[in-house]
Amino acid sequence: MTVARARRRGATKGILAGAAAAAAVLAAAADFGATRHGNPETGAFRIESAPRGSCAQCHDQHASREGTPTGGPFESQLFAPNDNALCATCHTGAGGFEVYPGFAPWERSAHAISPSMVWPGPEPRARRSGDAGLCLNCHDPHGREDGAGAIPALAAAREEALCLACHDGSPADDVRSAFQEPFTHPIAVSRRHEMEEGGVPARYGSGERHAECVDCHNPHREAADPLPPTAPTAPARITGVGRVRVTNGVAGTRPIYQWAGPEETAFAQEYELCFKCHSSWTTQPAGQPDLALQLNPNNPSFHPVEAPGRNRIDGRAFTTGWSAERMTYCGDCHGSDDPLARGPHGSSYRHLLKKEYATVSVPTPVAPTDLCFECHAWDTYANLSADPSAHAASRFNPPGTAQGHVFHVAQQGYSCYSCHATHGSTLYPALIAVGRAPGLAGYTQTTSGGTCTSSCHPVRIYAASYPR
């Protein structure tokens, strides 16, 4: 056998081996012609000499094309080395729904630069450590299918199964365990999220409620913050996703809503992400509060999520690090009760709260570890043994009387919830709430305090200062 003939036979064997490997890959894949890469009308189109969406758009077993050396053949008979640069040949700019922001922003993301961003397997197979940061860790260019059919976005697995394959403590932060808690965001609602749902309020409303990982996180943009952000600026880990902006009117009125797409990363606020589901922008489940209405800075009182608070509290009535000027994130109260798990993924407390918050109809003693005392001083509001100067920091502890916070909380065992709204009040200052038992049946503000009609005692007039 001549040397030339041996070379041809070896090349033929290499091509056949590559074809066999490709066939094995495609056997586990979805219908390639129905994928975004393989669609004959909208699929990959790198070269004009081959049909759109054909295998030849990515695979080329020749060392040259039309007389121009390709440098190949490369792995799997690809036209270039099998790395992100190959993907970037076509995926240079942002995708149609802006979820993929383009190659340059992606290169700065945590998933692109992390040495531990390697698909762990077993299905599809685990990738090599040298594949860290490759698009192939999350995407199969031929598409895949599971029991529910073709997996969208050429992803290696469907919805949360893709993210939790790594985010189970190794190699990435453990989020999986948070979703085993009694109260979680509804990631288990399958096949409701779609990339193109965008600013369609009904897609987040009753009957369509879902909270897939990508509703709150953009894996192509998510990154570490160079410096800790301050409220309400959204942390980098939740930028690059759609959100809802508000223009507020007078207290008690529905704000004007405006959808902001994933590409609008400038001036992203954390609460805008929450408003996709927790506001009247969409149709909420019965009984769920309209947070956009309650957090309106034009209300008589509100927690300072959108703007600094109006009813300024004495600085001594806060815990260390908090003040009347400091704003708060939704995530300061809502999140995992495990301090090692970040974000409102799951909690053992209702409403995805980080700590206990009593909302019962009988007197229930509170403890220094309760949620409110993360920010508000225990000694001021609930510690009967504290120095009287600490009690004086409350506007509702009249000297020489047994009427104030400490009396109601420490001696009578009433929780903060009995008399106070959680997010904001469209009617009263100081987050006063009425209609709860035990609690207030009515309240009238006066120049020196207020008149309370209570479920516990006759009408009383209290001296307090509630600056507006």
N, C-alpha and C positions, 0 to 999 in steps of 0.2 A: 504494500500500500504506500503510495507516495505521501510525502509530508503534507502537500496541499490537500490531498484527499482526507487525511487524518484530521487536519484542522477543520475541514468542512463538516466531517462527521461529529467532531467535538462541539462545534458551534451548533449543529442541529440538535445534539443531545441537550445542550444548554437551553436552547429555545424551547424544546419539548418539556424540559424540567420546569422552566419558568411558566409555561402554559399550564402544566399540571398543578403547580402551586397556585396560579391564578384561578384555576377551576375549583380548587379546594376552598379558596376564599369566597368565591362567588356562590358556592353551594350553600354556605351558611348565611349568605346575604339576602336582602330583600330583592324584589323584582327590580333589577337595576334600571330598566327603562322607565320605571315610575318614580325614581329618585330625582333629586334636584340635579345631580351630576349627569344622570343618564337620560333625562327627558329629551326626546328628539326635537322638541320645539324650543325649550328654554334651558337645556343642559349645557355642559361644558363646551366651549368653542374656542380652542387655542389656535388651531390651524385650519385653514380653509380647505386643505386637500383631503380632509376627512369629514364625514357627517357630524353635525352637532350631536353631542351626547354619546358618541361612539367611544369604544375603548381606546382607539388611536389618539384621542385628544390628550391622553395622559401616558399611554404605554407605547413605546417605540423600540422594537428589538434591533434596530439597525444602528450602526455606528455613525451614519451620516444620513442626512435627508436632503434630497435634491442637490447633492454635491457639497453640502455644508456639514462639517463634522459636528456631531452632537456631544462628543466626549464620552458616549456610552458604549455599549448598553450599561445602564445602571441597575440597581436592585429592582427586581420585579419588572424588568424591561421598561422602567420609567424613563422619561425624557430628560430627567435631571436627578440629582441625589434626593433620596427620600427624606427630606427635612422640611422645615417651615418655609424655606425659600421656594420650594416647589409649589406649595399652596399659594404663596404670595404672588406667583406668576399671574393668577387670575384674581385672587382675593386681595387686591390692593386697596380698594376703597371700601366704604361702608356698605353693608348689605341692605337689601330692600326695606327691612323693618328696623334698621339701625341697631339691632342687637349686637351684631358684629360691627365694631366701629371703624374697621380698617386695620391694616397691618401695623402701622406705627403705634397707635394706642395699645393694641394687643401686646406688642413687644415690651411695653412698660408694665403690664399687669403682673400680679402675683403668680398666676398660673404659668405665665410664659417664663419667668425668671427663677422660679423655685426649683432647686435641685431635687426635691422630693416629689415633684409633680410627674409621677410615673403611674400609668394604669396598673393596678395590682392583680387583675384577673379575678377569678379564673375564666370568666366568659365575657367578652373575648379573652384570649390568652393574655397573660401578663407580659408587659413590655420590659425591655432591658433598661438598666439604670442610665445608660447613655441616651435614652430616648426622652429624658426629662424635658418638659416644656414643649414637646411636639404636639401639634394639632391632633395627631393620630392617637393620643392618649384618650381623647374624648370623642373623636369622630372616626367613622369608618367611611372612606370615600366611596365604597360600593353600596353603602346602606346596610342596615340590619333589620331584622324583624323578630318579634316575640309573639307570644300567644295572642296579643291584641292586634297584630298586623305590623305594618312598616313603622319603624321608629322615626319620628320627625327629626329634621335637621341633621340627618346622617349621623346621629348620635350612636355611641357604642351601647348605651342602655337607655331605658325610658325614664324620663322625669327624675324623681328623687333617687332611683336606683343608680343613676349615673353619678350623682354627687356623693351619695352616702357610701359608695364603693371606696372612696378615699377618706371622706370625713367621718371616720369611725374611730378616730384616735391614732391611727397609723395608716398613711403618713401624715394626715392633716388633722386639724382640731376635731375633737369628738363631738359631732352634732347628732349622730345617730342615737346615742343614749338619751338625749333630750327629747327626742320624738317618741320615747317609750314612756314618758310621763303621762299622768292622767289628763292634762290639759295641754293641747298643742295647736299650732296652726295646721290647717287641714291639707297637708301634703299628700295624704293617702287618697284624696279624691282624684281618681285617675281619669285621664284623657279629656280634661276640660280646658287645660291651658293650651293656647295656640299663639304662635309668634305674632300673627296678624291681628290679635284681639285689640291691641293698641288702646286708643281712647274711646272705646265703646262701653259706656257705663253698664249696660245690661250684662256684659261678660263678667262682671264682678258682683252682680246682684244675686238676689234670692233665686235659688234653683241652679245657679251657675257658680256658686261660691267655691273658690279654690285658692290655695296659696302654695304653688309650687316654688321650689328654690329660686327659679329664675324670675318669679314675680317680684322678688326683693333684691336679688343679686344678679349682676351681669358678670359671668365668668370670664368674659373677654376684657373687662375693664377693672374688675375688683383688684384693689391694691392696698398696701399698708399706708397709713397716713404718716408723712414725714414728721409732723408734730400733732399731738392730740387736738382734735377739733373742739370747738366750743359750740354749745347749743345756740341757735337751731341748725347750724351748718351740718349737712349730712356727712357722716364718715365715708371714706373712699370705698369701703366695702359694700355700700348700698347706692353708689352713684351709677349712672349709666343705665337706669331702668326707668320706665314710665312712671309718672307721678301726677298729682293733681294740685295745681296752684289755686289760691283763693284770693278774692278781693272782697273784704268784709264790709258789710253795711251796719246799720244800727243793731243794737242788741236784740236777739230773738228772731232775726231775719236770716233766711238762707243766703249764704254768700254767693257771689258769682264765681263759677268754676272754670278753669282753663286747663286742658290737658297739656302736659309737657312730655315730649317723647324721650326715648333713651339717649338721643344725641344731645339733649339740652342739659349738659352737666354743670354749667355755670350757675352759681347761686342756688344749688339744690339744697332744700331743707328736709330734715328727717321727717317731720310731720306730714309733708306732702306725699310721701310714700304711703303712710298709714291711711291717708284720706281716700286712697283708691277703693278701700273696702269699708272704712269706718266713718263715712260721712254720707250726707244726702246726695252727693254726686251720683251715687248708685242707689239701688233699691236694697235697703238693709233688712235683715231678719227682724221680725217683731220683737220689740223689747231692747234692741241694741241701741245705745245712745248715738246721737249724731254729734260726733266730736268736733266737726267744723263749727257747728252751732254753739257748742259749749265752750270752746276755746277761743272764741272771738274776742280780741282785745278791746272791743267796744262794750263788752258786758260789764255789769257792775263789779264782777269778780271772776277770776279765772286763774288756773295754774299757768305759770309763765312759760308756755310752750312756744307761742308765736311772738310774744312780746313780753318785756318786763312787767311784773305784776303792778296793779293799781293800788291795792290796799297794802301799803308798805308795813311790814312787820318789824318790830324792834330787833336789831341785829343780835341781841343776846338770846333771842328765842330760836336761833338756828344752831344746828350742829356745825362742827368745824368744816370750813370750806364752803358753806352755803351762806347766802345773804339775800336781802330784799332785791338786789340788783341782778343777781345771777338767774339766768334762764335754765330751763330744764328740758331734757329729751324725753320723749315717750319711753325710750328704753331705760330711763333712770328708775322707772317703776315697773315696767313690763319687761320680763326676761326670764331666763332660767334661774331657779333657786339654787343651782349649783354655781358657785362663783367661778369655776374653771370653764364654764360653758357660756360664751357670749351670745347675746341676741335673744329675741323672743321666740325661741323655737319650741320650748316645752317647759312646763313647770308642774310641781305638785300642788300649786295654789290656783284657784279659779282666776279667770281673766288673765292668765299668763303673768301673774304678779311674782315678784322676786321674793316677797315675804308675806307673812300672815297679814290679812286686813279683814277685820270682823265686820260682816254685814248681816248680822242676825237680828231677830226681833225680840231678844231677851237680853238683859244686862250681861255683858261678857267682859271680864277684866282684860285690859290690854297689858302688854309687856314691853320692856325697852327694845326688844328685838322686832316689834311690829313695824310694818312698812313705813308708816308716817314718821317714825322717829329716826329714819335714815336722814331726814333733812330738818325736822322740827325737834327742838330740844326736849328730851324726856323730863328733865328737871323743871322746865317751865310749865309744861302742860299736864304732867301726870305723876310726878314724884311728890308724894305728900311729905316726905322727909327732907326735901331739898330746902336750901336756904330761901327765906322769903324774898330776897332780892331776885332770885331766879323766877319765882312766881310773878313778880312785878313786871317781868318782860312781856307777859301776856296782856292784851288789851281787855281781857275778860276775867280778871281776877281782882275785883274791887278790894282794896285793903280793909281788913277788919270784918269781912263778910264770908259766908260759906256759899257763894253763888257761882264761882268761876270754874275754869277748866279743871283745876286740881280736884275740886269738890265733885264735879260730875264724873270725871274719869277715874280718879283714884278711890274716892269713897263710894260712889254709886255704881261704878262699873260700866258706865256707858261708853261705847266706842266713839271714835271720831265720826264714823259714818252716821251716827244717830242724828247729828245736827249739821253736818257739812256735806256739800256736794263734792264729788271727786274731781271732776275736770273743770267745771265752771258753772256759774249761775247767770241766767239771763234776767233775773229779778232782784237778787239780793247781794249786798256786799259780803265780804269775808267768807265766801263760799257757803253761805247759809242755805240749808235745804229744809223743806217742809214736807209733811205727809208721811213721815216715817214713825214707826212705833216700836220701841220708845223713841221719842224725838219731838219735833215741833209740829203742831197742827196749824200754826200761823205765826207770822212775824211782821212787825212794823218797825221800820227804822225811825229813830228820832235824832235830834241834833246831838244828844249826849249818849246815845246807845241804841236801845231797842226795846220793844214790848213783845214778849214771847207768850204764845198760847201753847202750852205743852201737854203732852199725853201723860205727864207724870205729876204735875202740880198745877195750881190755879195760875191765872195770868200774872206775870211779873214784869216789872220794868227794870232793866239792867243798865248800869252806867258802863259805857265802853266808848272807845274812840276808834272809829272806822274811817280814816281819811280816804277820800276818793281820788 
